[in-house]
Amino acid sequence: MSETTQSDQSPARIPVREILDLAARIVAAVTDKNNIRSGRLIRQVKDYAHGGHPLYLMRQSMYFGSSILAAYYYCVEVALLCFALSQLTEFLDNMVCENVIQWDGKGIARAIRFRNQLLTTCVLSAAAVGTFAILIAQIEGETWHFTPLVFLLAAGLFAAMNNHQLPMVLYTRLVIYGSVFLYIPLRDIWNVRPPLHSGLWLQLFTVIFVLFFVTNCASIFLHLYRINLDRLDELRIERDKAQAAFELKSQFVSVVSHELRTPLHSIMGSLSLLNTGKLVDHPDRARKMVEIAHTNSQRLATLIDDLLDLQKLEAEQMSYDFVPFNLTDVVNETIESVQGVAESKEIKIRFVNPAVNQVVRADYSKIQQVLTNLMSNAIKFSDEGGRIDIRLFTNAGRVGVEVRDYGMGIPDGSRALVFGKFLQVDSSDERTHEGSGLGLSIAEQIVVAHDGAIDYVSEIGKGTSFMFELPAYEG
């Protein structure tokens, strides 16, 4: 079967670093919630700044209109003071929003700093509005406070509809406005101590009702915004997965085209030479051409088998015939099947503990396929004249097989390459080791389907041990 690359030292058309980056992006697109959260904060800050900037004229008209009314009907000095405070807070808020709009959106630390700055300007702005309402209520005395409470209601609704991008800013505004909302009627009740049927109590109950309404509106807008954020995150994840799949497809085409082209050319060349009749008087050369054609035909058959197995695994259509059997039997049979390849490189395969009795309930042919992949991989990356050790082991009620070679070893952090699909991507004709890069990926999926696990340990220059384990069969 086809195997994956054990070293990145052979020439590669697609660099190993680039392939590792691809694997990291695939994993991050599905599982990295921290990246999603940090990206969400950046988006929230950006949305807040872009959403609030166009509302500048609306806010100014509200400040200006309320100041004119206060100056005409109450007190010019109070109106001017509150208008000046509102302009100061607007200036600070606009300055921060401008910086956010010009920001390139990189760096979670900067996003947190901008959020804190916006929270500070929010506190100042809400305090200015609250001060304005309290001062007007004090001028009115202990009576109905229609004007300041309506001003607060307008400010609260404006915050509920337009500050939902940053929950901390929204909550802060609502807490400040709500506190002032309650303070105005409660102060009157405290000073007057009216009976329950008094209009001052009715004003308090009305304020509580209005606060509930404003809070509910804020909750609705915040919920809708979060739903949109979730959908955007889902779209981003799907986009990243689609991009990764497209790159994987490109690698697939590259690998398969190489794996098909090279043996086909060899077969066509051998048959063409035989067809010319020039080797009629050279039987040894003719036999060599036939051997070359046969070997490359086997390569093609192996690739096709791998692709068919991969398609079945991905479609969850792989069938399994679970029966009890001894692991020793499947190991011995697999060693016999790869013995010819090992002898061609003068590699000795040693079964360390064949007398061990370990029974599993599994698909015999599929486990043999896993072992064939592991042993062929070990042979491929072993030096001529080397040795491969096969050992059975037990581990907490599970049994397994270890295949150890003494070859070049695998670099650290290469698991995504080892068990990935088509991640042995070296499409050049000068490639040192042949293979589609599917063998170990298929082996892993087969082992997982048996409720097992597969992994490896390796050291550069000293070799690699591949191990898979399955649940022991108690019978």
Order of alpha helices (4+ residues) and beta strands (2+ residues): alpha-alpha-alpha-alpha-alpha-alpha-alpha-alpha-alpha-beta-alpha-beta-beta-alpha-beta-beta-alpha-alpha-beta-beta
